């Protein structure tokens, strides 16, 4: 009887926490004719009166303001579904995306 060998075990690879956000941002960007991003841009929290990460990510498609549920600009408005990400960013839980 032949000896059975178990299949090689692949380590569990968990995606970086921002990979899903980047995929969602790129989906929204490509729907509007913009090229995908390689990484999320740095930004300032709403409390710092600067452009947030998503405002910078969507600036080239005409977005000038991003709320917790929608993005707005002259002639552009869409739902983004990234409110949890924005809340985490504004709360300081994503220091790697803070503009210096």
Secondary structure, DSSP 8 states (H G I E B T S, - for coil): ----------------TTHHHHHHHHHHHHHTT----SS---B--GGGTS--HHHHHHGGGT--EE-SSEEEETTEEEE---HHHHHHHHTTS-GGGB--
